[in-house]
């Protein structure tokens, strides 16, 4: 479902990715692990269309990502990819419900349809009584679950998560790990996760180890 071939990325004279190949199947949970500076987040950002490679190709759902740009690329990202980051990036002036709805609104979907779906997602994630709370009124674990609901709102082909438990205590981290498993089992959701968390990595279907800009 996601294929990348010979991904090369340099920052000035510094090589960050040195020819990475990767294949992700539907309904897989794949973790990328490795020391800081190995190139994990850079690879995730390129696969997620947030950055561009100097060389190589990326295909998601049969579409060559490097052939897209501008509005077409933004629309593609909005439709096919959900993101969960270490720092939740929720908009502080909006409620939990509104934060989840935003990608659906951007996609031009009907407001009633998106609102109903957002309520269902937040309820499924145990946040039925937090719909009208703003981010500062939520715990770290609750904020991260709102971020997961937001990532799911457009039924993406893949969710890309960059250190999703990095800001959570061990109890909330375990809950989030189990949530990813449940979403894969219930909805056949695909995940690509960059993590330093050994427990999360071990719960994945596959672990890819990165070192010095390569998968080893």
C-alpha positions in Angstrom: 0.0 0.0 0.0 3.0 2.3 0.7 6.2 1.8 -1.2 9.4 3.9 -1.1 12.5 3.2 -3.2 16.0 4.6 -2.8 15.1 7.6 -0.7 18.0 10.0 -0.4 18.0 13.2 1.6 20.8 15.6 2.4 20.8 18.7 4.5 23.6 20.7 2.9 26.7 18.5 3.0 25.1 16.3 5.7 23.6 13.0 4.4 20.5 12.1 6.4 18.9 9.3 4.4 21.2 7.1 2.3 19.0 5.1 0.0 16.0 3.8 2.0 13.6 1.2 0.7 10.3 0.5 2.5 7.1 -1.4 1.9 4.0 -1.2 4.1 1.0 -3.5 3.7 -2.6 -2.6 4.6 -3.6 -3.2 8.3 0.1 -3.5 9.4 1.5 -1.7 12.4 5.2 -1.0 11.6 7.6 0.7 14.0 10.8 2.5 13.0 13.4 2.5 15.8 17.0 3.7 16.1 19.1 6.2 17.9 18.6 10.0 17.6 19.9 11.3 14.3 19.4 8.0 12.5 16.9 9.6 10.1 13.7 8.2 11.4 11.6 11.4 11.6 13.0 12.7 8.3 11.9 9.5 6.6 8.5 9.7 8.1 8.1 13.3 7.0 9.1 12.4 3.4 6.7 9.4 3.4 4.0 11.7 4.8 4.5 14.4 2.1 5.6 16.9 4.7 9.1 17.0 3.2 10.7 16.0 -0.1 13.5 13.7 -0.9 16.5 14.7 -3.0 16.2 11.4 -4.8 13.9 8.3 -4.9 10.2 7.7 -5.3 7.3 7.2 -2.9 4.0 5.6 -3.9 0.9 5.6 -1.7 -2.3 3.7 -2.9 -0.8 3.6 -6.4 -0.2 7.4 -6.6 3.4 8.7 -7.1 3.7 11.4 -4.5 6.6 13.2 -6.1 4.3 13.9 -9.1 2.0 16.0 -6.9 2.5 19.5 -5.8 0.6 22.5 -4.4 -3.1 22.0 -3.9 -3.1 18.5 -5.3 -0.5 17.4 -2.8 -2.4 19.1 0.1 -5.6 17.4 -0.9 -3.9 14.0 -1.3 -2.4 14.3 2.2 -5.7 15.4 3.7 -7.5 12.4 2.2 -5.0 9.5 2.6 -2.7 10.4 5.6 -3.4 11.0 9.3 -0.8 12.3 11.6 -0.1 11.9 15.3 2.8 13.9 16.8 4.6 13.9 20.1 3.3 17.4 20.8 -0.4 17.1 20.0 -0.7 20.3 17.9 -4.3 20.8 18.9 -5.5 24.3 18.2 -6.0 25.9 21.7 -9.0 28.2 20.7 -11.1 25.2 19.5 -12.9 22.5 21.5 -11.9 18.8 21.3 -14.8 18.2 18.9 -13.9 21.1 16.7 -10.2 20.1 16.6 -11.3 16.6 15.3 -13.6 18.1 12.7 -11.1 20.5 11.1 -9.5 18.0 8.6 -13.1 17.0 7.5 -14.0 20.7 7.0 -10.9 21.3 5.0 -11.8 18.3 2.8 -15.2 20.0 2.1 -17.3 17.3 3.7 -20.8 18.1 5.1 -20.7 19.7 8.5 -23.4 17.5 10.0 -21.7 14.3 8.7 -18.3 15.3 10.0 -19.7 16.4 13.4 -21.5 13.1 13.9 -18.4 11.1 12.9 -16.2 13.2 15.3 -18.6 12.5 18.2 -18.6 8.8 17.4 -14.8 8.7 17.3 -14.3 10.7 20.5 -16.9 8.5 22.2 -15.1 5.3 21.0 -11.9 6.8 22.4 -13.5 7.4 25.8 -13.9 11.1 25.5 -17.7 11.5 25.3 -17.7 13.8 28.2 -14.9 16.0 26.9 -16.4 17.1 23.5 -16.7 20.8 24.5 -13.4 21.0 26.5 -10.5 23.0 25.0 -7.0 21.4 24.9 -5.8 23.2 28.1 -8.7 21.5 30.0 -7.6 18.0 29.0 -4.9 15.8 30.4 -1.9 14.8 28.2 -3.4 11.4 27.5 -6.8 12.9 26.6 -5.1 15.4 24.2 -3.3 12.6 22.5 -6.6 10.7 22.0 -8.1 13.8 20.5 -5.2 13.9 18.1 -5.8 10.3 17.2 -9.5 11.0 16.5 -8.4 13.9 14.3 -6.0 11.7 12.4 -8.9 9.2 11.8 -11.6 11.6 10.8 -11.1 11.4 7.0 -10.6 7.5 7.0 -7.0 7.8 6.0 -5.1 4.9 4.3 -2.3 5.2 6.9 -1.6 7.0 10.2 1.9 8.2 10.6 2.9 8.8 14.2 6.1 10.5 15.3 7.0 9.6 18.9 3.3 9.5 19.8 4.0 8.4 23.4 7.0 10.6 23.9 5.1 13.1 26.0 3.0 10.6 28.0 3.5 8.9 31.3 3.7 5.0 31.3 0.0 4.4 32.0 -1.2 6.7 29.2 1.5 5.4 26.9 0.2 1.8 27.4 -3.4 3.0 26.7 -2.3 4.6 23.5 -0.4 1.4 22.4 -3.5 -0.7 23.0 -5.6 1.9 21.1 -3.4 1.4 18.0 -3.9 -2.4 18.2 -7.6 -2.0 18.7 -7.9 0.4 15.7 -5.9 -2.0 13.5 -8.1 -5.0 14.6 -11.5 -3.2 14.3 -10.9 -1.0 11.3 -7.9 -2.5 9.5 -6.1 0.8 10.1 -2.5 0.9 9.0 0.2 2.6 11.2 3.7 3.7 10.6 5.3 4.7 13.9 8.6 6.3 14.8 9.3 5.5 18.4 12.0 5.2 21.1 9.5 3.2 23.2 10.5 -0.4 23.2 7.2 -1.6 24.5 5.3 0.1 21.6 7.8 -1.3 19.1 7.4 -4.8 20.4 3.6 -4.6 20.0 4.0 -3.8 16.3 3.8 -6.4 13.5 7.2 -5.4 12.2 10.2 -3.4 13.5 12.5 -1.6 11.1 15.8 -0.6 12.6 17.5 2.6 11.3 21.2 3.5 11.6 23.1 6.2 9.9 20.4 7.0 7.4 19.7 3.4 6.4 17.4 0.6 7.4 19.6 -2.2 8.7 
